[in-house]
């Protein structure tokens, strides 16, 4: 099963049939000839294969050592990362799609499916098994096979010994057709040997024009935006190229490293080595141990449950910038459009949603990986060694956006770090009564029943996922009973409500507060709403308008008051500076200065992530409750917060823009 994504931007890659090298444009500047476009799966963000990649391809082909084709080490090979049930990479050799390397998450191994062209080449080298069949074959057809190893791929030949399909041995004497070769066209090339130097020469003028455009963009933006420059450096290849372009065009600038506390050691070393090599000041937005202090409460982060980004990225960055750069910064980053759908939709210039004094620009927004690596090789830049160890991306090593194949690389290269994370996952699986496949198949990467998660679960019929039971087990205090009508709602929790803690923060909801022994009443006259918190775990809300959102805001306040992890997001980003957190983790709101904007409920990871994604799902009885139409739009909240923060900062720093 392939998950189809529609990319708003795609990258084009060409091939020179004479020089036998990839091209950034249709012109080859080595021989002066014209190249043809390679039809790739979107977004077509190809890169050059390294020795580790080539060994992985050969291993996935399951070829005995003496039959391994030598041309794998003599040619420029490209890889195009694409989508499958897990990881997948198109392999391009001699300007043709040679095949696709697929990661099998159920067997934790790579498999290689050659294309028609790949099958021809492997047969020439006597590097793959073949079976002659009579008549036509069709996908999923079971046919007899000679005595071959189970799970082995076999090229099917017609009686004229031409490849017509690909089969996989599924059991003794049986194989299943997995591909029928309908497209039998391929490009003829010189097939000559080529080096990285040949590729650089063939693309030199095109690469130079891309560099000129990027440097002009940087110079123009620097002249237009009179802010201090900070170059974000993650330790990855893209931010390294952005940094080098900046140094060439604008001169020395400080580096900004967002240390999440869950980076690999090679990345930390690379950041410091690069700063030392170029003699640059290094500014660090350091999350410290925030992730590990928080994960026991939140549970593992997921693609649809990204509390980690706020705790380990946003808050440390906001504290750093608002404190040390109150006038704001011009932040040069290494973002590229072909990295993800979100980045493909992103403009080249933008303001940070939550920290509006940060204006970010990307000089390499429209560069593909091939251009990035050619720039690195041409300028002899020293990159993070993780790239040569099998890593496609650099960042948090347990990021839920990763694929199982990528986790396997972490497991092999950093067993102690992965062991710590895997140990936590098994403990959490036990807590929510999930089977071991929740860990081994990476099902934790999705909180709700997302489509990719369902497809993985189908292979294990004994695992019947019940998201309601898991959500209740996830929480220390869960929802027992809910009743919501047009103007009144009641929520019964499994634990008593800590009125003392709620009272200290309740002026967010309303300005009239009355506390009795077991009841706390908060009224908001302008909204015509009354909130009643009962110590016995009962919340009652009466509202003339928008009863659902008023109720859920009260729930958010309850959870963040009782379970504050002291991430300080609310303290850092409150537009009026009305919030503090005590040493006992009590959220304290100054009712005299609080304007009841409730922006803190959208900033706080407990309220905006845990309550939105888990608690509210139980209240509204739908796992995607966070998609409800009545919810405050994130963009509107960000704009409102930006306006208030700019007023606040302008009062402190009149030169702010």
Secondary structure, DSSP 8 states (H G I E B T S, - for coil): -------SS----EEETTTTEEESSSB-TTT--B-EE---STT--EEE--HHHHHHHHHHHT--GGG--GGGGTS--EEEEEESSSEEEEEEETTEEEEEEEEETTTTEEEEEE-HHHHHHHHHTT-SEEEE-SS---TT-EEE--S--TT-EEEEE-TT--EEEEEEEEETTEEEEEEE---------------HHHHHHHHHHHHHHHHHHHHHHHHHHHHH--SEEEEE--SSHHHHHHHHHHHHHH---EEEEEE-S---HHHHHHHHHHHHHHT--EEEEE-TTHHHHHHHHH-S-BTTB-HHIIIIIIHHHHHHHHHH-TT-EEEEE---TTS-HHHHHS-SEEE-SS-TTEEEEETTTT--HHHHHHHHHHTT----GGGGGT-S--S-TT-TTS-HHHHHHHHHH-HHHHHHHHHHHHHHHHHTT--THHHHT-GGG-SS--HHHHHHHHT-TT----HHHHHHHH-SS-EEEEEE-SSEEEEEESS---HHHHHHHGGGT-SEEEE-SSEEEEEETTTTEEEEEETTTEEEEEESS-HHHHHHHHHHHHHHHHS-----HHHHH-TT--EEE-TT--EEE-TTT-----HHHHH-HIIIIIIIIIIHHHHHT-TTGGG-TTS--HHHHHHHHHHHHHHHHHHH-TT--
